[in-house]
Amino acid sequence: MTGLRYVYAVCRPFRAPLQVQLTGIGGAPPAVLQHHGLVAVVSTVPEGEFSEDALRARLEDIDWLATTARAHQGVIDALTTVTTPLPLRLATVFRDDSGVRSMIEAREDDFRRALDRLEGRVEWGVKVYVESEPARPAAAAPARAASGRDYLRRRRESTHAQDELWQRAETFAQSLHERLSGRAEACRLHPPQNAALSRATGRNVLNAAYLVRRADSEEFVETVDRTKDEAPGIRVELTGPWAAYSFTQEFAGNATGAGEGL
């Protein structure tokens, strides 16, 4: 291959084929590079777009970044159906195959330990949201306040109802987290999502990831589904199964790997 090497993930050799229609960065199918019994899943990318200097500028381009992230995630998702991948940081790029092999050798023990720990396991994400206002029937819409005193009373009642809902949601979220933790091998509590960034409605009171054996995933999902109608005004969202991003942060991280190995 010619060009720079973009690395999506490291995993063990797998026999099942990837999706025929799978494409990676630049629209070409990803390839595998085997070394020391491990596999790096890679694409060839143009130096003019992925060199260290070019990436500094590209990473300020929101549209380019979104397109690249979707292609990266698509490859990781496909790998998750056939093996246990260790996702690397977005835009992890090396000069050539030799650079990729050197990276594998330098971190070989770490890769093997992580793969042993994660083999046969996937990540599920669970979020709990409380709506910004308690749900009220349309017929119960408040009439026009008769006086300033009446208006203030209604404001106090509304604030009290909202506080009660938030407290109930936090209690519900804690109880759900305890139940799900009992069905997972590990869990991570992430900071609540910023509604302005996530564009999700309501206030996020639980943002958690759970490492679950594939064999136990159906039961885990059923546990979440049973809770969705337990608390009116509270929304539970389940995502996954994903590669174990939250449990491989030493590899995936939150920053890009721009220019790594160049």
Rosetta silent file (secondary structure, phi, psi, omega in degrees, C-alpha in Angstrom):
SEQUENCE: MTGLRYVYAVCRPFRAPLQVQLTGIGGAPPAVLQHHGLVAVVSTVPEGEFSEDALRARLEDIDWLATTARAHQGVIDALTTVTTPLPLRLATVFRDDSGVRSMIEAREDDFRRALDRLEGRVEWGVKVYVESEPARPAAAAPARAASGRDYLRRRRESTHAQDELWQRAETFAQSLHERLSGRAEACRLHPPQNAALSRATGRNVLNAAYLVRRADSEEFVETVDRTKDEAPGIRVELTGPWAAYSFTQEFAGNATGAGEGL
SCORE:     score description
SCORE:     0.000 S_00000001
   1 L     0.000  150.160  175.340    0.000    0.000    0.000 S_00000001
   2 L  -116.180  162.619 -177.934    1.095    3.581   -0.551 S_00000001
   3 L    94.553 -178.195  178.081    0.202    6.689    1.411 S_00000001
   4 E   -79.288  159.554 -179.313   -0.182    7.139    5.164 S_00000001
   5 E  -107.371  116.065  175.884   -1.684    4.465    7.388 S_00000001
   6 E   -94.524  124.509 -176.189   -4.814    5.370    9.325 S_00000001
   7 E  -108.683  124.799  179.051   -5.397    2.889   12.162 S_00000001
   8 E   -86.990  -46.253 -170.910   -8.915    2.253   13.486 S_00000001
   9 E  -162.223  164.361  171.625   -8.324   -0.483   16.032 S_00000001
  10 E  -119.628  138.593 -179.983   -6.167   -3.346   17.217 S_00000001
  11 E  -152.766 -178.858  172.769   -7.642   -6.803   17.743 S_00000001
  12 L   -87.328  159.455  178.313   -6.839  -10.484   17.508 S_00000001
  13 L   -55.306  140.258 -179.881   -7.066  -12.261   14.139 S_00000001
  14 L  -129.027  147.855 -176.075  -10.674  -12.987   13.194 S_00000001
  15 L   -94.314  -35.708 -177.031  -12.103  -15.446   10.705 S_00000001
  16 L   -65.482  135.787 -178.882  -15.540  -13.993   10.037 S_00000001
  17 L   -73.543  149.554  172.026  -15.499  -11.593    7.072 S_00000001
  18 L   -74.176  165.035 -179.762  -16.371   -7.939    7.483 S_00000001
  19 L   -55.673  136.230 -178.031  -19.387   -6.578    5.630 S_00000001
  20 L   -59.898  -38.189 -175.583  -18.814   -6.611    1.895 S_00000001
  21 L   -86.490    3.810 -176.785  -20.101   -3.046    1.529 S_00000001
  22 L   -65.613  131.324  173.903  -18.015   -1.695    4.445 S_00000001
  23 L  -126.918  152.667  179.312  -15.965    1.383    3.612 S_00000001
  24 L  -113.601 -150.144  177.906  -13.624    3.371    5.786 S_00000001
  25 H   -58.943  129.460  178.958  -11.916    6.734    5.557 S_00000001
  26 H    84.182   -1.517  174.698  -11.872    7.882    1.937 S_00000001
  27 H    89.359   -0.973  179.168  -14.490    5.360    0.837 S_00000001
  28 L   -96.062  151.649  177.528  -12.196    2.333    0.394 S_00000001
  29 L   -62.158  141.519  176.062  -12.608   -0.954    2.314 S_00000001
  30 L   -70.008  157.983  179.771  -10.343   -1.201    5.371 S_00000001
  31 E  -119.679  168.764  177.444   -7.467   -3.697    5.353 S_00000001
  32 E  -116.828  141.951  177.656   -5.791   -5.790    8.042 S_00000001
  33 E  -125.113  113.182 -176.813   -2.113   -5.757    8.962 S_00000001
  34 E   -94.116  139.363  179.541   -1.014   -8.735   11.089 S_00000001
  35 E  -159.626  126.227  177.880    1.973   -8.553   13.403 S_00000001
  36 L    54.320   37.976  177.454    3.014  -10.668   16.399 S_00000001
  37 L    77.240    7.349  174.943   -0.369  -12.404   16.503 S_00000001
  38 E  -117.682  164.134 -178.181   -2.298   -9.124   16.606 S_00000001
  39 E  -126.245  130.610  168.423   -4.162   -7.295   13.854 S_00000001
  40 E  -102.689  130.577  177.558   -4.256   -3.579   13.082 S_00000001
  41 E   -96.785  120.884 -166.591   -7.263   -2.547   10.980 S_00000001
  42 E  -134.597  162.158  167.755   -6.092    0.215    8.654 S_00000001
  43 E  -130.234  155.058  171.788   -6.877    2.388    5.663 S_00000001
  44 E   -92.742  126.198 -176.373   -4.533    4.162    3.270 S_00000001
  45 E  -126.999  152.309 -177.338   -5.139    7.914    3.395 S_00000001
  46 L   -71.185  137.693 -179.492   -3.587   10.809    1.433 S_00000001
  47 H   -63.395  -33.643 -179.579   -0.710   12.633    3.087 S_00000001
  48 H   -63.696  -17.543 -179.084   -2.072   15.974    1.888 S_00000001
  49 H  -108.156  -25.287 -171.874   -5.125   15.445    4.094 S_00000001
  50 H  -121.821    9.166  172.459   -3.732   13.481    7.029 S_00000001
  51 L   -66.382  165.908 -176.378   -0.212   14.768    7.620 S_00000001
  52 H   -59.069  -45.347 -179.614    0.344   16.396   11.003 S_00000001
  53 H   -66.581  -42.664 -179.553    0.130   19.932    9.631 S_00000001
  54 H   -64.127  -38.922 -178.460   -2.899   19.167    7.468 S_00000001
  55 H   -65.387  -35.216  179.356   -4.741   17.553   10.376 S_00000001
  56 H   -57.338  -39.424  178.785   -4.311   20.623   12.563 S_00000001
  57 H   -77.613  -41.516 -177.102   -6.339   22.570   10.027 S_00000001
  58 H   -62.308  -35.984 -176.828   -8.762   19.766    9.186 S_00000001
  59 L   -70.390   -7.619  172.785   -9.725   19.230   12.802 S_00000001
  60 L   -92.154   -6.910 -179.343  -11.143   22.766   12.836 S_00000001
  61 L   -93.558  103.705 -173.683  -13.453   21.834    9.944 S_00000001
  62 H   -60.138  -42.361 -178.331  -16.638   20.549   11.604 S_00000001
  63 H   -65.047  -44.487  178.239  -18.046   18.950    8.456 S_00000001
  64 H   -63.230  -42.458 -178.928  -14.792   17.119    7.686 S_00000001
  65 H   -63.436  -41.575 -179.996  -14.467   16.005   11.294 S_00000001
  66 H   -65.473  -42.477  179.322  -18.051   14.667   11.368 S_00000001
  67 H   -63.776  -43.990  179.674  -17.569   12.744    8.112 S_00000001
  68 H   -65.217  -42.002 -179.598  -14.285   11.254    9.311 S_00000001
  69 H   -64.567  -38.555  178.569  -15.748   10.321   12.693 S_00000001
  70 H   -64.807  -42.712  178.924  -18.715    8.559   11.053 S_00000001
  71 H   -64.909  -42.297  177.280  -16.421    6.523    8.809 S_00000001
  72 H   -59.372  -48.550 -178.237  -14.189    5.663   11.780 S_00000001
  73 H   -65.184  -35.508  178.679  -17.179    4.619   13.872 S_00000001
  74 H   -60.869  -40.178  178.020  -18.608    2.549   11.029 S_00000001
  75 H   -67.517  -43.123  179.091  -15.471    0.421   10.890 S_00000001
  76 H   -61.313  -44.133  179.738  -15.427   -0.015   14.671 S_00000001
  77 H   -60.172  -42.288  179.481  -19.102   -1.044   14.669 S_00000001
  78 H   -64.499  -40.886  178.435  -18.440   -3.625   11.933 S_00000001
  79 H   -63.130  -36.054 -177.336  -15.471   -5.031   13.860 S_00000001
  80 H   -63.169  -25.151  179.679  -17.591   -5.335   16.998 S_00000001
  81 L   -78.376  -16.261 -175.627  -19.874   -7.831   15.226 S_00000001
  82 L  -121.111  -13.708 -176.849  -17.008  -10.233   14.457 S_00000001
  83 L  -160.713 -173.532  175.293  -14.384   -9.692   17.181 S_00000001
  84 L  -108.901  101.316 -178.648  -13.373   -7.616   20.221 S_00000001
  85 L   -89.748  151.387  167.241  -11.638   -4.463   18.937 S_00000001
  86 E  -103.405  101.244 -177.646   -9.585   -1.963   20.890 S_00000001
  87 E   -66.384  135.349  173.127  -10.541    1.320   19.194 S_00000001
  88 L   -93.580  169.060 -177.144   -7.688    3.783   18.753 S_00000001
  89 L   -63.962  147.807  176.185   -8.096    7.541   18.852 S_00000001
  90 L   -55.820  134.898  178.760   -9.675    9.308   15.929 S_00000001
  91 L    66.449   40.749  169.599   -7.023   10.293   13.360 S_00000001
  92 L   -85.111  113.096 -170.273   -4.284    7.948   14.579 S_00000001
  93 E  -130.488  141.535  177.742   -1.957    7.973   11.578 S_00000001
  94 E  -126.721  159.933 -176.751    1.465    6.448   10.827 S_00000001
  95 L   -64.144  -41.458 -175.622    3.933    6.971    8.030 S_00000001
  96 L  -160.456 -174.840 -179.613    3.819    3.385    6.760 S_00000001
  97 H   -61.524  -34.648  179.332    3.248   -0.248    7.714 S_00000001
  98 H   -61.398  -38.902  177.814    6.544   -0.281    9.594 S_00000001
  99 H   -64.858  -37.717  177.687    5.294    2.495   11.838 S_00000001
 100 H   -65.636  -44.372  179.654    2.123    0.534   12.606 S_00000001
 101 H   -62.453  -39.816  178.495    4.146   -2.577   13.440 S_00000001
 102 H   -63.193  -38.581  177.096    6.420   -0.560   15.731 S_00000001
 103 H   -62.465  -43.456  178.902    3.343    0.767   17.542 S_00000001
 104 H   -61.824  -45.012 -179.538    2.060   -2.775   18.054 S_00000001
 105 H   -62.627  -40.327 -176.990    5.424   -3.937   19.406 S_00000001
 106 H   -67.432  -29.029 -175.848    5.702   -0.977   21.777 S_00000001
 107 L  -118.795   17.610 -173.110    2.252   -1.607   23.285 S_00000001
 108 H   -55.599  -46.969 -178.675    1.924   -5.325   22.703 S_00000001
 109 H   -63.302  -40.914  178.437    1.628   -6.295   26.375 S_00000001
 110 H   -63.548  -43.160  179.113   -0.977   -3.585   27.011 S_00000001
 111 H   -60.434  -46.167 -176.322   -2.989   -4.673   23.983 S_00000001
 112 H   -65.954  -41.255  178.888   -2.982   -8.315   25.020 S_00000001
 113 H   -62.814  -43.594 -179.696   -4.004   -7.573   28.618 S_00000001
 114 H   -65.650  -42.002  179.357   -6.867   -5.369   27.466 S_00000001
 115 H   -65.338  -37.231  175.506   -8.056   -7.920   24.906 S_00000001
 116 H   -60.998  -42.519 -177.253   -7.991  -10.667   27.548 S_00000001
 117 H   -69.386  -32.403 -172.256  -10.081   -8.491   29.843 S_00000001
 118 H  -101.926   -6.087 -175.870  -12.621   -7.505   27.180 S_00000001
 119 L   -54.276  128.373  177.753  -12.940  -10.709   25.169 S_00000001
 120 L    74.796   17.529 -177.763  -16.608  -11.587   24.630 S_00000001
 121 E  -126.929  152.258  179.192  -17.825   -8.348   26.193 S_00000001
 122 E  -135.183  165.503  178.490  -19.535   -5.235   24.831 S_00000001
 123 E  -103.541  134.954  171.621  -20.458   -1.806   26.140 S_00000001
 124 E  -116.847  138.051  177.453  -24.043   -0.631   26.684 S_00000001
 125 E  -106.695  137.397  178.546  -24.891    3.000   27.357 S_00000001
 126 E  -131.041  128.140  176.486  -27.802    4.061   29.549 S_00000001
 127 E  -124.474  142.371  175.863  -29.032    7.619   30.009 S_00000001
 128 E  -120.876  130.231  179.930  -31.848    8.869   32.203 S_00000001
 129 E  -122.077  144.102  169.929  -33.546   12.192   31.519 S_00000001
 130 E  -110.047  133.900 -179.785  -36.129   14.148   33.471 S_00000001
 131 L   -65.144  151.551 -174.293  -38.403   16.374   31.437 S_00000001
 132 L   -68.986  -23.055  177.346  -38.012   20.106   32.064 S_00000001
 133 L  -133.711  141.266  175.216  -41.630   20.442   33.167 S_00000001
 134 L   -60.158  138.510  179.975  -43.888   17.906   34.892 S_00000001
 135 L   -67.866  133.909  178.216  -46.355   16.455   32.421 S_00000001
 136 L  -133.129  141.789  176.703  -49.870   17.840   32.877 S_00000001
 137 L   -60.465  149.828 -178.524  -53.074   16.969   31.021 S_00000001
 138 H   -59.293  -34.167 -177.860  -54.163   19.575   28.511 S_00000001
 139 H   -68.104  -18.447 -177.021  -57.399   20.076   30.460 S_00000001
 140 H   -94.870   13.948  179.484  -55.392   21.077   33.509 S_00000001
 141 L   -58.953  135.411 -174.252  -53.699   24.049   31.825 S_00000001
 142 L   -66.142  142.017  174.970  -53.639   26.949   34.292 S_00000001
 143 L   -78.830  168.594 -179.932  -56.151   29.713   33.953 S_00000001
 144 L   -63.951  132.109 -178.519  -55.078   33.352   33.912 S_00000001
 145 L   -61.037  135.112 -178.399  -53.899   34.448   37.359 S_00000001
 146 L   -77.721  -24.762 -177.292  -56.490   36.598   39.132 S_00000001
 147 L  -155.855  172.210  176.918  -53.890   38.598   41.067 S_00000001
 148 H   -63.147  -38.493  179.685  -50.208   38.967   41.751 S_00000001
 149 H   -63.705  -41.627  179.400  -50.570   36.868   44.903 S_00000001
 150 H   -63.956  -40.036  179.222  -52.294   34.115   42.915 S_00000001
 151 H   -62.391  -44.741 -179.803  -49.537   34.240   40.304 S_00000001
 152 H   -65.067  -38.187  178.268  -46.798   33.851   42.942 S_00000001
 153 H   -61.396  -43.134 -178.873  -48.649   30.946   44.571 S_00000001
 154 H   -67.948  -35.562  176.631  -48.838   29.135   41.276 S_00000001
 155 H   -62.863  -42.329  178.679  -45.160   29.773   40.607 S_00000001
 156 H   -62.775  -41.937  179.530  -44.277   28.252   43.988 S_00000001
 157 H   -63.528  -41.200  179.945  -46.450   25.227   43.260 S_00000001
 158 H   -65.241  -42.742  179.214  -44.825   24.765   39.861 S_00000001
 159 H   -64.246  -40.558  179.274  -41.315   25.054   41.318 S_00000001
 160 H   -63.455  -42.885  179.369  -42.185   22.577   44.064 S_00000001
 161 H   -64.187  -39.720  178.785  -43.555   20.092   41.534 S_00000001
 162 H   -65.507  -43.259  178.225  -40.422   20.453   39.405 S_00000001
 163 H   -61.228  -40.412  178.737  -38.154   19.913   42.409 S_00000001
 164 H   -63.197  -41.755  179.741  -40.128   16.813   43.352 S_00000001
 165 H   -64.016  -43.768  179.702  -39.795   15.436   39.830 S_00000001
 166 H   -63.910  -41.324  178.937  -36.030   16.010   39.767 S_00000001
 167 H   -64.283  -41.145  178.386  -35.614   14.369   43.165 S_00000001
 168 H   -64.608  -38.858  179.424  -37.701   11.407   42.027 S_00000001
 169 H   -65.967  -41.504  179.895  -35.643   11.125   38.854 S_00000001
 170 H   -65.946  -38.213  176.703  -32.356   11.130   40.759 S_00000001
 171 H   -65.639  -42.839  178.031  -33.655    8.428   43.120 S_00000001
 172 H   -62.180  -44.772 -178.127  -34.851    6.397   40.148 S_00000001
 173 H   -63.015  -41.098  179.012  -31.523    6.821   38.345 S_00000001
 174 H   -63.945  -42.568  179.100  -29.553    5.676   41.396 S_00000001
 175 H   -64.516  -42.871  179.364  -31.772    2.611   41.797 S_00000001
 176 H   -63.537  -43.365  179.807  -31.487    1.756   38.089 S_00000001
 177 H   -60.346  -40.425  179.164  -27.711    2.144   38.171 S_00000001
 178 H   -64.907  -41.021  178.830  -27.466   -0.242   41.112 S_00000001
 179 H   -64.703  -45.293 -177.504  -29.606   -2.838   39.322 S_00000001
 180 H   -70.096  -35.430  177.762  -27.646   -2.582   36.086 S_00000001
 181 H   -60.504  -32.937  178.497  -24.287   -2.625   37.863 S_00000001
 182 L   -69.997  -16.873  179.600  -25.297   -5.998   39.303 S_00000001
 183 L  -106.581    6.851 -178.592  -25.691   -7.346   35.760 S_00000001
 184 L  -121.103  157.671  177.457  -22.442   -5.860   34.434 S_00000001
 185 L   -85.432  -23.249  177.410  -18.786   -6.708   34.985 S_00000001
 186 E  -159.243  160.792  178.426  -17.784   -3.051   35.202 S_00000001
 187 E  -146.748  157.272  176.561  -19.387    0.360   34.890 S_00000001
 188 E  -134.672  129.755  174.570  -18.381    3.972   34.285 S_00000001
 189 E   -97.400  117.208  177.968  -20.308    7.045   35.350 S_00000001
 190 L   -95.096  157.335  176.215  -19.794    9.888   32.881 S_00000001
 191 L   -59.194  147.669  176.625  -20.644   13.545   33.586 S_00000001
 192 L   -55.791  143.866 -179.481  -24.238   14.471   32.692 S_00000001
 193 L   -71.972  143.724  173.876  -24.582   15.553   29.092 S_00000001
 194 L   -79.480  118.620 -175.923  -24.917   19.239   28.270 S_00000001
 195 H   -59.917  -32.699 -179.295  -28.340   19.615   26.629 S_00000001
 196 H   -66.158  -29.853 -179.889  -27.058   22.452   24.436 S_00000001
 197 H   -89.709  -41.554 -176.886  -24.424   20.119   22.962 S_00000001
 198 H   -79.913  -22.709 -176.872  -26.345   16.838   22.875 S_00000001
 199 L    63.342   15.840  175.542  -29.615   18.475   21.757 S_00000001
 200 L   -81.922  145.152  179.664  -31.464   15.917   23.865 S_00000001
 201 L   -82.494  148.763  178.300  -34.602   17.146   25.593 S_00000001
 202 L    88.639  175.676 -178.902  -34.798   17.189   29.364 S_00000001
 203 E   -98.491  126.070 -178.007  -32.197   17.175   32.110 S_00000001
 204 E   -80.575  117.021 -179.144  -29.682   14.323   32.075 S_00000001
 205 E  -110.923  -10.339  173.101  -29.419   12.755   35.544 S_00000001
 206 E  -145.308  129.844  177.250  -27.610    9.509   34.602 S_00000001
 207 E  -138.510   93.401 -169.914  -25.017    8.990   31.880 S_00000001
 208 E  -129.562  154.696  175.538  -23.452    5.576   32.400 S_00000001
 209 E  -123.859  143.092 -176.332  -21.653    2.836   30.488 S_00000001
 210 E  -130.337  131.935  176.706  -21.741   -0.851   31.401 S_00000001
 211 E   -92.960  117.118 -171.056  -19.377   -3.631   30.354 S_00000001
 212 E  -129.357  138.654  173.087  -21.521   -6.714   29.769 S_00000001
 213 E   -61.748  138.754  177.647  -20.796  -10.226   28.547 S_00000001
 214 H   -52.974  -40.586 -177.639  -22.348  -10.825   25.142 S_00000001
 215 H   -64.520  -22.464 -178.776  -24.057  -13.884   26.588 S_00000001
 216 H  -101.388    1.643 -172.383  -25.723  -11.694   29.248 S_00000001
 217 H   -66.201  -38.649 -179.143  -26.662   -8.817   26.958 S_00000001
 218 H   -61.140  -43.224  178.783  -30.229   -9.943   26.251 S_00000001
 219 H   -66.416  -37.796  178.140  -31.016  -10.081   29.960 S_00000001
 220 H   -62.161  -46.332 -179.940  -29.340   -6.694   30.478 S_00000001
 221 H   -62.771  -41.780  178.923  -31.463   -5.109   27.734 S_00000001
 222 H   -62.394  -36.631  177.906  -34.630   -6.655   29.161 S_00000001
 223 H   -62.486  -43.292  177.810  -33.789   -5.191   32.574 S_00000001
 224 H   -64.769  -45.976 -177.191  -33.545   -1.715   31.047 S_00000001
 225 H   -59.996  -35.574 -178.923  -36.729   -2.161   29.024 S_00000001
 226 H   -67.494  -20.387 -176.580  -38.703   -3.144   32.119 S_00000001
 227 H   -89.608  -12.527 -168.394  -37.839    0.152   33.789 S_00000001
 228 L   -65.331  -22.397  179.855  -38.940    2.467   30.983 S_00000001
 229 L  -109.242   12.050 -176.303  -42.521    2.804   32.236 S_00000001
 230 L   -74.616  -29.991 -171.652  -41.752    2.823   35.946 S_00000001
 231 L  -133.157  102.833  176.912  -41.537    6.587   36.385 S_00000001
 232 L   -58.015  140.120  179.905  -43.799    9.010   34.454 S_00000001
 233 L    84.779   -0.676 -179.502  -41.958   12.102   33.268 S_00000001
 234 E  -121.471  131.001 -176.117  -38.628   10.246   33.270 S_00000001
 235 E  -112.622  133.334  178.547  -37.060    8.931   30.056 S_00000001
 236 E  -113.005  128.112  178.642  -34.586    6.047   29.819 S_00000001
 237 E  -119.178  131.881  178.663  -32.401    5.671   26.714 S_00000001
 238 E  -115.037  132.172  175.876  -30.361    2.566   25.894 S_00000001
 239 E  -130.054  151.505  179.439  -27.604    2.521   23.247 S_00000001
 240 E   129.164 -174.788    0.532  -25.302   -0.248   22.069 S_00000001
 241 E   -77.137  142.701 -179.722  -23.831   -2.724   21.853 S_00000001
 242 E  -116.021  163.666  162.521  -20.608   -0.798   21.299 S_00000001
 243 L   -60.541  155.349 -170.254  -16.942   -1.547   21.393 S_00000001
 244 L   -78.884   62.147 -178.432  -15.777   -0.975   24.964 S_00000001
 245 H   -55.709  -45.953 -173.986  -14.803    2.686   24.521 S_00000001
 246 H   -69.863  -12.723 -176.554  -15.404    3.606   28.153 S_00000001
 247 H  -115.668   11.091  176.697  -13.178    0.766   29.322 S_00000001
 248 L  -134.561   38.631 -174.075  -10.286    1.314   26.895 S_00000001
 249 L   -64.968  -22.062  177.808   -9.650    5.003   27.440 S_00000001
 250 L   -68.201  -17.330  177.792   -5.899    4.428   27.522 S_00000001
 251 L  -105.481  -48.261 -174.956   -6.211    3.596   23.807 S_00000001
 252 L   -81.708  -44.163  178.856   -9.249    5.539   22.548 S_00000001
 253 L    59.371 -170.213  176.787   -9.053    8.611   24.794 S_00000001
 254 L  -114.540  -14.833 -179.800  -11.042   11.765   24.092 S_00000001
 255 L   -97.047  170.171  177.042   -8.464   13.606   22.009 S_00000001
 256 L   -82.387  163.203  175.677   -7.352   12.847   18.500 S_00000001
 257 L  -103.018   32.790 -171.854   -4.196   10.958   17.648 S_00000001
 258 L   -51.478  124.773  173.725   -3.331   13.469   14.967 S_00000001
 259 L    76.433    4.723 -177.494    0.054   12.846   13.484 S_00000001
 260 L   -60.648  128.157  177.329    0.936    9.988   15.809 S_00000001
 261 L    85.470   -4.233 -179.380    3.904    8.091   14.438 S_00000001
 262 L   -85.154    0.000    0.000    4.639   10.624   11.664 S_00000001
